[in-house]
Amino acid sequence: MSRPLPRPYLHKFIGSVVDCLDAFTAALFIFEPDKKRLKLEAFHSLSDAIVPEAVIEEGKGFLSWVMKHQRPVHVPRFNRDSVSLGFYNKDVGLKSFLAVPLPDEAGVLCVDSRSRYAFSVKHERILHALAETACQLLKAERNRGLLDFYARVMKWQMASYETHEEALVDLLNALDFEVAIVARHLVDTSFIVVEDILKGEGRAGQSLIGEKIPLSQGIAGWIAKHESSILLERRRRDSERGYLLRSGEPFKSGPVVAAIFCPNEGEGLGMNYCFVFSGSADVSKWPTDFLQVMEFLLKGLLPWH
């Protein structure tokens, strides 16, 4: 079953890998250097046992070895449980497996087979060539995503808004988040005060507005305490864990959370602000300095009231 990607060229490419090598599954993993892990970016398979959100941690299995040593791995007469590869949820009876690194340590491309007991030397050369193509496609998609991100940001900057709330809701929608929280923190106090909770259609969580939340609770309290912004991308099964403010809050946390700490240097009262965005945004389209860009944009909304 083919993964329904919004990126048609990458989708077509991974299907071509299967066709070229007569493979059962082809899978493309990208390396996330900050997390030291491989993440499944695209796949095409005749199986329904693929884990779409598969992540290969450092030191785990063949794919991690390929990434670490930047060398191919060929496993003829594959006699292991398919689950050991890290992207199947059950054994599918594989007979062989082949994986090669992408150029520039960008990730790993792999194929497997249920019909042949070994891939040939020619197959390995072809997979190396396909890995180079995959790397170029990933770079092109990344650049296109960045252009889209900055186009949205510039459109937001050029728009006129009557209120800060209206501006934040528009930014929330532009970045494909579901909820935005604004909280203030008076320096030397042990709590934050909730200023606003906004969703795409307007305000939400009215019962929390004005509430004092200890710095020991939630993501907003954490960034106020540590005076540092953070970006969290949880795996799907963990998306309900953790709080933006506190337990019992009436909105979902994640799976992507961007928490921006903004010191309000011009107010003179030692008042800092915390902006927390949560939802299912696509972080692959964001620049590496996303948090700094957001801090720059949000400082234009201070003081909040």
HUNORUR-V250836 format. One record per residue. OMEGA is omega in radians with two decimals (* if undefined). Layout:
BEGIN
OMEGA ; OMEGA
END
This chain:
BEGIN
-3.05 ; 3.12 ; -3.13 ; -3.09 ; 3.03 ; -3.09 ; -2.96 ; -3.10 ; 3.11 ; 3.11 ; 3.13 ; -3.14 ; -3.06 ; 3.02 ; 3.11 ; 3.10 ; 3.10 ; -3.12 ; -3.10 ; -3.04 ; -3.13 ; -3.04 ; 3.03 ; 3.11 ; 2.92 ; -3.09 ; 3.14 ; 3.12 ; 3.03 ; -3.12 ; 3.07 ; -3.00 ; -3.13 ; -3.14 ; 3.12 ; -3.13 ; 3.05 ; -3.13 ; 3.14 ; -3.09 ; -3.13 ; 3.06 ; 2.99 ; -3.01 ; 2.99 ; -3.10 ; 3.00 ; -3.08 ; 3.13 ; 3.06 ; -3.03 ; -3.11 ; -3.04 ; 3.09 ; 3.11 ; -3.12 ; -3.13 ; 3.10 ; -3.09 ; 2.94 ; -3.06 ; -3.06 ; 3.10 ; 3.11 ; 3.11 ; -3.13 ; -3.08 ; -3.02 ; 3.14 ; 3.11 ; 3.13 ; 3.02 ; 3.05 ; 3.14 ; 3.05 ; -3.13 ; -3.10 ; -3.07 ; 3.14 ; 3.00 ; -3.11 ; -3.13 ; -3.11 ; 3.11 ; 3.06 ; 3.12 ; 2.96 ; 3.08 ; 3.05 ; 3.14 ; -3.12 ; 3.04 ; -3.14 ; 3.10 ; 3.13 ; -3.07 ; -3.13 ; 3.13 ; 3.11 ; 3.10 ; 2.99 ; 3.06 ; 3.07 ; 3.12 ; -3.09 ; -3.11 ; -3.08 ; 3.03 ; -3.10 ; 3.06 ; 3.03 ; -3.08 ; 3.00 ; -3.06 ; 3.14 ; -3.12 ; 3.13 ; 2.97 ; -3.10 ; 3.05 ; 3.10 ; 3.10 ; -3.14 ; 3.10 ; 3.12 ; -3.12 ; 3.06 ; 3.13 ; 3.11 ; 3.10 ; 3.08 ; 3.09 ; 3.12 ; -3.13 ; 3.11 ; 3.11 ; 3.12 ; 3.11 ; 3.13 ; 3.13 ; 3.12 ; 3.14 ; 3.12 ; 3.11 ; 3.13 ; 3.11 ; 3.12 ; 3.14 ; -3.09 ; 3.06 ; 3.10 ; -3.14 ; -3.14 ; 3.09 ; 3.12 ; -3.13 ; -3.07 ; -3.12 ; 3.09 ; -3.12 ; 3.14 ; -3.12 ; 3.04 ; -3.13 ; 3.13 ; 3.14 ; -3.10 ; 3.09 ; 3.13 ; 3.10 ; 3.08 ; -3.14 ; -3.12 ; -3.11 ; 3.08 ; 2.98 ; 3.13 ; -3.09 ; 3.05 ; -3.13 ; 3.04 ; 3.10 ; 3.11 ; 3.13 ; 3.05 ; -3.08 ; 3.13 ; 2.99 ; -3.05 ; -3.11 ; 2.97 ; 3.08 ; -3.12 ; -3.14 ; -3.08 ; 2.97 ; -3.02 ; 3.01 ; -3.05 ; -3.11 ; 3.12 ; -3.06 ; 3.10 ; 3.07 ; -3.06 ; -3.10 ; -3.11 ; -3.08 ; -3.09 ; -3.12 ; 3.06 ; -3.11 ; 3.11 ; 3.13 ; -3.13 ; -3.09 ; 2.96 ; -3.11 ; 3.13 ; 3.11 ; -3.12 ; -3.09 ; 3.06 ; -3.13 ; -3.05 ; 3.13 ; -3.07 ; 3.09 ; 3.12 ; 3.05 ; -3.10 ; 3.05 ; -3.08 ; 2.98 ; -2.96 ; -3.08 ; 3.12 ; -2.95 ; 3.14 ; -3.04 ; 3.12 ; -3.09 ; 3.02 ; 3.13 ; -3.12 ; 3.10 ; 3.14 ; 3.13 ; -2.99 ; 3.12 ; -3.09 ; 3.10 ; 3.04 ; 0.19 ; 3.07 ; 3.12 ; 3.04 ; -3.11 ; -3.01 ; 3.06 ; -3.11 ; 3.03 ; -3.11 ; -2.97 ; -3.03 ; -3.04 ; 3.08 ; -3.11 ; -3.07 ; -3.09 ; 3.07 ; -3.12 ; 3.08 ; 3.05 ; 3.14 ; 3.10 ; -3.12 ; 3.10 ; -3.06 ; -3.12 ; -3.13 ; -3.07 ; -3.13 ; -3.12 ; -3.06 ; 3.08 ; -3.13 ; 3.11 ; -3.09 ; -3.09 ; 3.11 ; 3.09 ; -3.13 ; 3.11 ; 3.11 ; -3.12 ; -3.04 ; 3.08 ; 3.09 ; 3.13 ; -3.10 ; -0.13 ; -3.01 ; 3.13 ; *
END
